Amino acid sequence: MVDKTTSESIKLAEHALGTLSVDWSPGGVVASGGQDGVVRLWSPTTGPVGRVEGSGWCQQLRWDPSGRHLAAAVGTDLIVVDADGSGGERHLGLGSTVTAVAWSPNGLRVGATVYGGIRWFEPGVGEEVRSFDWKGSMLSLAVAPTGKWVAAGTQEGTVRVYRLWSADDLEMTGYPGKVTVLGWTPDGSRLSVADTEGVTTWNFKGRGPAGTRPDSLSGHDGRVTALQWSPDRRLIVTGCTDQLVRVYSGSKRAKPDEVFDVGSEISTLAWSPNGSSIAVGAADGSLWMISSAR
């Protein structure tokens, strides 16, 4: 186990009251947001790049595939800005808290989850271009890199998966609580879902997961609050309320290959583009970069 005082951990930034989301651009810029309503852009090598002031919590943020634009869920607003935090546009007042954001693989559309479904926007158009309606609260969102599927976790303990752009859907049920964490493999063949009991991974090859059973990832002592597959598909990293970051080689492992203690409940994490480092945000507001030896 490695704690945050070792040379393998570097402190990047802080968000007052808590860091809620972090994402790494293809060009190596780390974006982070938190309960202070501020989006911070950092280069691990050169320092601050820019910042964006919001009017509420920054629940989640995501870079587009090119790294030219950043989308952020801030209060009831969807904010899209340029790579240095300037310019962009704001889609204000979507009717309820924006809980998650995700880009289509071609970067032409960005989706936002709210009460009532997924709202889709095209940067530059200035208005909603599509919606996937659903009667309930959606809390998480992830688009498969293939562009074939989009998954949304709900308050009711289900995962709804839609085909892009037909909106044909299927539902995975039986999760013991609200589903706030989703993650696709880089090839879009598997979807991992975190809940209070661990992580399950569904196979989306061929006709999809209907009638199949998922893989299970064990070894957590608390609720899994973040997960992501590594860029090369070999590893999956999870963050947990027990303050530990765990790195597994595959979705069926009983024990992690690496464990890092960051000293606070983990709220978010993201792999670097080359898979050598992991940015980790914690409930105490800290943001760390840790190096993986895998």
C-alpha positions in Angstrom: 0.0 0.0 0.0 1.2 3.5 -0.9 0.0 6.5 1.0 -0.1 10.1 -0.4 3.1 11.2 1.3 5.3 9.0 -0.9 7.1 10.2 -4.0 4.5 8.3 -6.1 1.8 10.8 -5.3 1.8 14.5 -6.4 -0.7 17.0 -5.2 -2.2 19.1 -8.0 -5.0 21.3 -6.6 -7.8 21.6 -4.1 -11.5 22.4 -4.2 -13.1 23.8 -1.1 -15.7 21.4 0.5 -14.8 18.5 -1.9 -13.6 17.5 -5.4 -16.4 15.9 -7.3 -15.1 15.2 -10.8 -11.8 14.9 -12.7 -11.0 14.1 -16.3 -7.8 14.0 -18.4 -7.6 15.5 -21.9 -5.9 13.6 -24.7 -3.2 16.4 -24.6 -2.5 15.8 -20.9 -4.5 18.6 -19.2 -6.3 17.7 -16.0 -9.8 19.3 -15.5 -11.3 19.2 -12.0 -14.5 20.5 -10.5 -16.0 20.5 -7.1 -18.5 21.8 -4.6 -17.0 25.3 -4.8 -18.5 25.6 -8.3 -15.1 26.2 -9.9 -13.6 24.2 -12.8 -9.8 24.2 -12.7 -7.5 23.2 -15.6 -4.0 22.0 -14.8 -1.0 20.7 -16.5 1.0 18.3 -14.3 4.2 19.7 -15.8 3.6 23.4 -16.1 0.8 24.2 -13.6 -2.5 26.1 -13.9 -4.0 26.5 -17.4 -7.3 28.2 -16.7 -10.4 28.2 -14.6 -14.2 28.6 -15.1 -16.6 30.0 -12.5 -20.0 28.3 -12.1 -23.1 29.1 -10.2 -23.4 25.7 -8.4 -21.6 22.5 -7.7 -19.6 21.0 -10.6 -21.1 17.5 -10.4 -19.2 16.1 -13.4 -17.0 17.2 -16.4 -15.7 15.5 -19.5 -13.3 16.4 -22.3 -14.5 15.8 -25.9 -12.4 13.2 -27.8 -10.3 15.8 -29.5 -9.4 17.6 -26.2 -10.5 21.0 -27.7 -13.7 21.4 -25.6 -14.7 20.6 -22.0 -18.3 20.0 -20.9 -19.2 20.5 -17.3 -22.4 19.9 -15.3 -22.6 22.9 -12.9 -25.9 23.2 -10.9 -28.7 23.2 -13.4 -26.5 24.4 -16.3 -24.5 22.6 -19.0 -21.3 24.6 -19.7 -19.1 23.9 -22.7 -15.7 25.8 -22.9 -12.5 25.7 -24.9 -9.4 23.9 -23.7 -8.1 26.9 -21.8 -11.4 27.6 -20.1 -12.3 30.5 -22.4 -15.1 31.0 -24.8 -17.7 28.3 -25.2 -21.4 28.4 -24.4 -23.8 27.8 -21.5 -27.0 26.0 -21.7 -28.8 27.4 -18.7 -31.6 26.1 -16.6 -32.2 22.6 -17.9 -35.0 22.2 -15.4 -33.2 20.2 -12.7 -29.7 19.5 -11.5 -27.4 18.3 -14.3 -25.9 15.1 -12.8 -23.6 13.9 -15.6 -22.2 14.7 -19.0 -20.8 12.6 -21.9 -19.7 13.3 -25.5 -20.5 11.3 -28.6 -17.3 9.6 -30.0 -17.1 12.0 -32.9 -17.4 15.0 -30.5 -20.3 16.5 -32.4 -22.9 16.1 -29.5 -22.7 16.3 -25.8 -25.3 14.7 -23.5 -26.5 15.8 -20.1 -28.6 13.7 -17.6 -31.4 15.5 -15.7 -34.6 14.5 -14.1 -36.6 13.2 -17.1 -33.9 11.7 -19.2 -30.9 12.6 -21.4 -30.7 15.9 -23.2 -28.4 16.2 -26.3 -26.8 19.4 -27.5 -24.5 20.3 -30.5 -22.0 22.9 -29.6 -22.6 26.0 -31.7 -26.3 25.2 -32.3 -27.4 26.7 -29.0 -30.4 24.6 -28.3 -31.4 21.0 -27.6 -31.2 18.8 -30.7 -32.4 15.4 -29.2 -33.7 13.9 -26.0 -34.1 10.4 -24.6 -37.0 10.7 -22.3 -37.5 8.7 -19.1 -39.7 9.3 -16.1 -37.2 9.4 -13.3 -33.8 10.7 -12.2 -30.8 9.8 -14.1 -27.5 10.1 -12.2 -24.7 8.8 -14.5 -23.9 8.7 -18.2 -21.4 6.9 -20.3 -21.2 6.6 -24.1 -19.5 3.5 -25.6 -16.4 4.5 -27.6 -17.8 2.6 -30.6 -20.8 5.1 -30.7 -23.2 2.1 -30.5 -24.5 2.5 -27.0 -25.1 5.1 -24.3 -25.7 3.9 -20.7 -27.4 5.9 -17.9 -27.6 4.9 -14.2 -30.7 5.8 -12.3 -31.9 6.8 -8.8 -34.0 3.6 -8.8 -31.1 1.2 -9.0 -31.3 0.4 -12.7 -29.1 0.9 -15.8 -30.8 2.0 -19.0 -28.8 1.4 -22.2 -29.8 3.1 -25.4 -28.7 2.6 -29.0 -27.3 5.7 -30.6 -29.2 7.3 -32.3 -32.4 5.1 -32.5 -33.0 5.3 -28.8 -34.0 1.7 -28.7 -33.3 0.6 -25.1 -32.8 -2.2 -22.6 -32.7 -2.2 -18.9 -30.5 -3.9 -16.3 -32.2 -4.1 -12.8 -31.5 -5.4 -9.4 -28.9 -3.0 -8.1 -29.3 -2.4 -4.4 -29.1 1.4 -4.6 -28.8 4.3 -7.0 -26.3 3.8 -9.8 -23.9 6.7 -10.0 -20.8 5.2 -11.6 -20.4 3.6 -15.1 -17.4 2.9 -17.3 -16.9 1.4 -20.7 -13.8 -0.4 -21.9 -12.0 1.6 -24.6 -13.2 -0.8 -27.3 -16.8 -0.5 -26.1 -17.2 -4.3 -25.6 -17.9 -4.2 -21.9 -19.7 -1.9 -19.4 -18.7 -1.8 -15.7 -21.3 -0.7 -13.1 -20.4 0.2 -9.5 -22.8 -0.1 -6.6 -22.8 -0.6 -2.8 -21.6 -4.2 -3.2 -18.8 -3.8 -5.7 -18.4 -3.7 -9.5 -20.2 -5.8 -12.1 -19.1 -5.9 -15.8 -21.5 -6.7 -18.6 -20.4 -8.1 -22.0 -21.8 -6.0 -24.9 -20.2 -8.1 -27.7 -22.6 -9.4 -30.4 -26.2 -9.0 -29.4 -25.5 -7.5 -26.0 -25.9 -8.6 -22.4 -29.5 -9.8 -22.5 -29.8 -13.2 -20.8 -26.2 -13.2 -19.6 -24.6 -12.8 -16.2 -21.9 -10.2 -15.5 -18.4 -10.6 -14.1 -17.9 -9.4 -10.5 -15.0 -7.5 -9.0 -14.5 -7.9 -5.3 -12.2 -6.7 -2.5 -13.9 -3.4 -1.6 -14.6 -2.4 1.9 -17.2 0.4 1.2 -19.2 1.9 -1.6 -17.4 2.2 -4.9 -17.6 5.8 -5.9 -15.4 5.9 -9.1 -14.0 3.6 -11.7 -12.3 3.7 -15.1 -10.7 1.2 -17.5 -7.1 1.9 -18.6 -6.5 3.1 -22.2 -5.0 -0.3 -23.1 -8.1 -2.2 -21.7 -5.9 -4.3 -19.4 -6.6 -2.6 -16.1 -9.5 -1.2 -14.2 -9.1 1.3 -11.4 -11.7 1.9 -8.6 -12.1 4.5 -5.9 -14.0 3.8 -2.7 -15.4 5.4 0.5 -12.7 3.4 2.4 -10.2 5.9 1.0 -8.4 3.4 -1.2 -7.7 3.4 -4.9 -7.4 -0.2 -6.3 -6.0 -1.3 -9.6 -7.1 -4.6 -11.0 -5.9 -6.6 -14.0 -9.3 -7.6 -15.4 -12.9 -7.6 -14.3 -12.9 -11.0 -12.4 -10.1 -10.4 -9.9 -10.6 -11.3 -6.2 -7.8 -9.0 -5.1 -6.3 -5.8 -6.5 -2.8 -5.7 -8.0 -2.1 -2.3 -6.5 -3.6 -0.3 -3.6 -3.1 3.4 -2.9 -4.4 5.2 0.3 -5.2 8.9 -0.3 -6.4 9.6 3.2 -10.0 10.7 2.4 -13.1 9.2 0.7 -12.5 9.1 -3.0 -15.1 10.8 -5.2 -13.6 10.7 -8.7 -10.6 9.4 -10.7 -9.2 9.3 -14.3 -6.4 7.6 -16.1 -3.8 9.7 -17.9 -3.8 9.3 -21.8 -0.8 7.0 -21.7 -2.1 4.9 -18.7 0.9 5.6 -16.5 -0.8 7.8 -13.9 -4.2 8.3 -12.3 -5.7 11.6 -11.2 -7.7 11.2 -8.0 -10.2 13.6 -6.4 -11.2 13.2 -2.7 -14.0 14.3 -0.5 -11.7 16.6 1.5 -11.2 18.7 -1.6 -7.7 17.4 -2.5 -6.6 16.3 -6.0 -3.7 13.9 -6.4 -1.8 12.3 -9.3 -0.5 8.8 -8.5 1.7 6.6 -10.6 0.8 3.0 -11.5 3.5 0.5 -11.9 1.3 -1.9 -13.9 
